[in-house]
Amino acid sequence: MPAKRKRVSDDVLTRVSDAIKVLSVDQNAPRTKRQIEILSGLGHDAVARAFRQDATEPDNPYRLNEKFNHLIGALGSGRRSPAGEEKHQDKQKIAELKQQVSELNRQLDRYAMTLFAYYLEDNPRTETNGAVSIRRHRRQRS
Protein backbone atom coordinates (compact mmCIF):
# COMPACT_ATOMS: atom_id res chain seq x y z
CA MET A 1 0.00 0.00 0.00
CA PRO A 2 1.52 3.32 -1.02
CA ALA A 3 2.16 5.91 1.63
CA LYS A 4 -0.47 8.61 1.90
CA ARG A 5 0.86 12.03 1.05
CA LYS A 6 0.99 14.50 3.84
CA ARG A 7 -1.49 17.30 3.38
CA VAL A 8 -0.69 20.93 4.03
CA SER A 9 -2.87 23.21 6.10
CA ASP A 10 -4.95 26.09 4.80
CA ASP A 11 -2.45 28.43 6.45
CA VAL A 12 0.34 27.10 4.24
CA LEU A 13 -1.80 27.42 1.13
CA THR A 14 -2.72 30.99 2.13
CA ARG A 15 0.92 31.93 2.73
CA VAL A 16 1.94 30.52 -0.65
CA SER A 17 -0.94 32.34 -2.34
CA ASP A 18 0.04 35.60 -0.62
CA ALA A 19 3.65 35.12 -1.72
CA ILE A 20 2.47 34.72 -5.32
CA LYS A 21 0.53 37.98 -4.98
CA VAL A 22 3.65 39.75 -3.70
CA LEU A 23 5.63 38.38 -6.67
CA SER A 24 3.04 39.69 -9.09
CA VAL A 25 3.53 43.22 -7.76
CA ASP A 26 7.34 43.20 -7.36
CA GLN A 27 8.98 43.88 -10.71
CA ASN A 28 12.48 42.93 -9.53
CA ALA A 29 11.80 39.61 -7.82
CA PRO A 30 12.61 36.41 -9.72
CA ARG A 31 9.57 34.35 -10.63
CA THR A 32 10.64 31.08 -9.00
CA LYS A 33 9.26 28.71 -6.42
CA ARG A 34 12.42 29.36 -4.42
CA GLN A 35 11.39 33.00 -4.18
CA ILE A 36 7.96 31.86 -2.99
CA GLU A 37 9.70 29.86 -0.26
CA ILE A 38 11.61 32.96 0.81
CA LEU A 39 8.58 35.26 0.79
CA SER A 40 6.29 32.81 2.57
CA GLY A 41 8.89 31.73 5.12
CA LEU A 42 8.18 28.09 4.35
CA GLY A 43 10.54 25.28 3.51
CA HIS A 44 10.93 23.61 0.16
CA ASP A 45 8.94 20.54 1.12
CA ALA A 46 5.95 22.56 2.37
CA VAL A 47 5.81 24.68 -0.80
CA ALA A 48 6.23 21.62 -3.03
CA ARG A 49 3.46 19.79 -1.16
CA ALA A 50 1.20 22.84 -1.45
CA PHE A 51 1.64 22.95 -5.23
CA ARG A 52 1.20 19.17 -5.52
CA GLN A 53 -1.92 19.25 -3.36
CA ASP A 54 -3.30 22.12 -5.41
CA ALA A 55 -2.76 20.12 -8.58
CA THR A 56 -4.51 17.01 -7.28
CA GLU A 57 -7.52 18.78 -5.79
CA PRO A 58 -9.55 20.41 -8.56
CA ASP A 59 -11.98 22.12 -6.17
CA ASN A 60 -9.18 23.90 -4.30
CA PRO A 61 -10.05 27.63 -3.98
CA TYR A 62 -6.40 28.74 -3.87
CA ARG A 63 -5.51 27.74 -7.48
CA LEU A 64 -1.77 28.06 -6.78
CA ASN A 65 -0.63 26.36 -9.98
CA GLU A 66 -2.91 28.49 -12.11
CA LYS A 67 -1.71 31.71 -10.46
CA PHE A 68 1.95 30.71 -10.68
CA ASN A 69 1.67 29.65 -14.33
CA HIS A 70 -0.08 32.93 -15.14
CA LEU A 71 2.70 34.79 -13.32
CA ILE A 72 5.52 33.15 -15.27
CA GLY A 73 3.61 32.66 -18.53
CA ALA A 74 4.68 35.92 -20.14
CA LEU A 75 8.30 35.49 -19.07
CA GLY A 76 8.85 32.12 -20.70
CA SER A 77 11.04 29.43 -19.27
CA GLY A 78 13.74 31.77 -17.98
CA ARG A 79 11.61 32.74 -14.99
CA ARG A 80 13.33 36.05 -14.65
CA SER A 81 11.79 39.01 -12.99
CA PRO A 82 10.02 41.43 -15.33
CA ALA A 83 12.89 43.88 -14.89
CA GLY A 84 15.39 41.09 -15.54
CA GLU A 85 13.46 39.99 -18.62
CA GLU A 86 13.45 43.57 -19.92
CA LYS A 87 17.21 43.77 -19.33
CA HIS A 88 17.68 40.45 -21.17
CA GLN A 89 15.59 41.72 -24.10
CA ASP A 90 17.68 44.89 -24.20
CA LYS A 91 20.90 42.83 -24.31
CA GLN A 92 19.50 40.74 -27.17
CA LYS A 93 18.50 43.89 -29.06
CA ILE A 94 21.98 45.38 -28.54
CA ALA A 95 23.58 42.18 -29.85
CA GLU A 96 21.31 42.26 -32.93
CA LEU A 97 22.15 45.92 -33.57
CA LYS A 98 25.88 45.23 -33.21
CA GLN A 99 25.54 42.45 -35.77
CA GLN A 100 23.69 44.81 -38.09
CA VAL A 101 26.42 47.46 -37.68
CA SER A 102 29.07 44.86 -38.50
CA GLU A 103 27.21 43.86 -41.66
CA LEU A 104 26.81 47.50 -42.69
CA ASN A 105 30.52 48.14 -42.09
CA ARG A 106 31.42 45.18 -44.30
CA GLN A 107 29.08 46.53 -46.98
CA LEU A 108 30.65 49.96 -46.66
CA ASP A 109 34.11 48.42 -47.04
CA ARG A 110 33.00 46.70 -50.26
CA TYR A 111 31.65 49.98 -51.63
CA ALA A 112 34.84 51.80 -50.68
CA MET A 113 36.97 49.15 -52.42
CA THR A 114 34.78 49.40 -55.51
CA LEU A 115 35.10 53.18 -55.61
CA PHE A 116 38.85 52.90 -55.14
CA ALA A 117 39.04 50.38 -57.99
CA TYR A 118 37.13 52.81 -60.24
CA TYR A 119 39.48 55.59 -59.18
CA LEU A 120 42.52 53.49 -60.05
CA GLU A 121 41.00 52.61 -63.40
CA ASP A 122 40.29 56.24 -64.24
CA ASN A 123 43.68 57.51 -63.00
CA PRO A 124 46.44 55.31 -64.34
CA ARG A 125 49.48 54.99 -62.11
CA THR A 126 52.65 56.65 -63.20
CA GLU A 127 54.90 54.79 -60.81
CA THR A 128 56.11 51.30 -61.58
CA ASN A 129 56.35 49.94 -58.07
CA GLY A 130 52.60 49.51 -57.79
CA ALA A 131 52.10 52.19 -55.18
CA VAL A 132 49.39 54.73 -55.63
CA SER A 133 50.59 58.28 -55.70
CA ILE A 134 48.96 60.73 -53.41
CA ARG A 135 48.77 64.13 -54.96
CA ARG A 136 48.85 67.13 -52.77
CA HIS A 137 47.09 70.14 -54.08
CA ARG A 138 48.72 73.41 -53.30
CA ARG A 139 46.51 76.19 -52.31
CA GLN A 140 46.66 79.07 -54.70
CA ARG A 141 47.40 82.29 -52.99
CA SER A 142 45.26 85.15 -54.01
C-alpha positions as CSV (number, residue, x, y, z in Angstrom):
1,M,0.0,0.0,0.0
2,P,1.5,3.3,-1.0
3,A,2.2,5.9,1.6
4,K,-0.5,8.6,1.9
5,R,0.9,12.0,1.1
6,K,1.0,14.5,3.8
7,R,-1.5,17.3,3.4
8,V,-0.7,20.9,4.0
9,S,-2.9,23.2,6.1
10,D,-4.9,26.1,4.8
11,D,-2.5,28.4,6.5
12,V,0.3,27.1,4.2
13,L,-1.8,27.4,1.1
14,T,-2.7,31.0,2.1
15,R,0.9,31.9,2.7
16,V,1.9,30.5,-0.7
17,S,-0.9,32.3,-2.3
18,D,0.0,35.6,-0.6
19,A,3.6,35.1,-1.7
20,I,2.5,34.7,-5.3
21,K,0.5,38.0,-5.0
22,V,3.7,39.8,-3.7
23,L,5.6,38.4,-6.7
24,S,3.0,39.7,-9.1
25,V,3.5,43.2,-7.8
26,D,7.3,43.2,-7.4
27,Q,9.0,43.9,-10.7
28,N,12.5,42.9,-9.5
29,A,11.8,39.6,-7.8
30,P,12.6,36.4,-9.7
31,R,9.6,34.3,-10.6
32,T,10.6,31.1,-9.0
33,K,9.3,28.7,-6.4
34,R,12.4,29.4,-4.4
35,Q,11.4,33.0,-4.2
36,I,8.0,31.9,-3.0
37,E,9.7,29.9,-0.3
38,I,11.6,33.0,0.8
39,L,8.6,35.3,0.8
40,S,6.3,32.8,2.6
41,G,8.9,31.7,5.1
42,L,8.2,28.1,4.4
43,G,10.5,25.3,3.5
44,H,10.9,23.6,0.2
45,D,8.9,20.5,1.1
46,A,6.0,22.6,2.4
47,V,5.8,24.7,-0.8
48,A,6.2,21.6,-3.0
49,R,3.5,19.8,-1.2
50,A,1.2,22.8,-1.5
51,F,1.6,22.9,-5.2
52,R,1.2,19.2,-5.5
53,Q,-1.9,19.2,-3.4
54,D,-3.3,22.1,-5.4
55,A,-2.8,20.1,-8.6
56,T,-4.5,17.0,-7.3
57,E,-7.5,18.8,-5.8
58,P,-9.5,20.4,-8.6
59,D,-12.0,22.1,-6.2
60,N,-9.2,23.9,-4.3
61,P,-10.1,27.6,-4.0
62,Y,-6.4,28.7,-3.9
63,R,-5.5,27.7,-7.5
64,L,-1.8,28.1,-6.8
65,N,-0.6,26.4,-10.0
66,E,-2.9,28.5,-12.1
67,K,-1.7,31.7,-10.5
68,F,1.9,30.7,-10.7
69,N,1.7,29.6,-14.3
70,H,-0.1,32.9,-15.1
71,L,2.7,34.8,-13.3
72,I,5.5,33.2,-15.3
73,G,3.6,32.7,-18.5
74,A,4.7,35.9,-20.1
75,L,8.3,35.5,-19.1
76,G,8.8,32.1,-20.7
77,S,11.0,29.4,-19.3
78,G,13.7,31.8,-18.0
79,R,11.6,32.7,-15.0
80,R,13.3,36.1,-14.6
81,S,11.8,39.0,-13.0
82,P,10.0,41.4,-15.3
83,A,12.9,43.9,-14.9
84,G,15.4,41.1,-15.5
85,E,13.5,40.0,-18.6
86,E,13.4,43.6,-19.9
87,K,17.2,43.8,-19.3
88,H,17.7,40.5,-21.2
89,Q,15.6,41.7,-24.1
90,D,17.7,44.9,-24.2
91,K,20.9,42.8,-24.3
92,Q,19.5,40.7,-27.2
93,K,18.5,43.9,-29.1
94,I,22.0,45.4,-28.5
95,A,23.6,42.2,-29.9
96,E,21.3,42.3,-32.9
97,L,22.2,45.9,-33.6
98,K,25.9,45.2,-33.2
99,Q,25.5,42.5,-35.8
100,Q,23.7,44.8,-38.1
101,V,26.4,47.5,-37.7
102,S,29.1,44.9,-38.5
103,E,27.2,43.9,-41.7
104,L,26.8,47.5,-42.7
105,N,30.5,48.1,-42.1
106,R,31.4,45.2,-44.3
107,Q,29.1,46.5,-47.0
108,L,30.6,50.0,-46.7
109,D,34.1,48.4,-47.0
110,R,33.0,46.7,-50.3
111,Y,31.7,50.0,-51.6
112,A,34.8,51.8,-50.7
113,M,37.0,49.1,-52.4
114,T,34.8,49.4,-55.5
115,L,35.1,53.2,-55.6
116,F,38.8,52.9,-55.1
117,A,39.0,50.4,-58.0
118,Y,37.1,52.8,-60.2
119,Y,39.5,55.6,-59.2
120,L,42.5,53.5,-60.0
121,E,41.0,52.6,-63.4
122,D,40.3,56.2,-64.2
123,N,43.7,57.5,-63.0
124,P,46.4,55.3,-64.3
125,R,49.5,55.0,-62.1
126,T,52.7,56.7,-63.2
127,E,54.9,54.8,-60.8
128,T,56.1,51.3,-61.6
129,N,56.3,49.9,-58.1
130,G,52.6,49.5,-57.8
131,A,52.1,52.2,-55.2
132,V,49.4,54.7,-55.6
133,S,50.6,58.3,-55.7
134,I,49.0,60.7,-53.4
135,R,48.8,64.1,-55.0
136,R,48.8,67.1,-52.8
137,H,47.1,70.1,-54.1
138,R,48.7,73.4,-53.3
139,R,46.5,76.2,-52.3
140,Q,46.7,79.1,-54.7
141,R,47.4,82.3,-53.0
142,S,45.3,85.2,-54.0
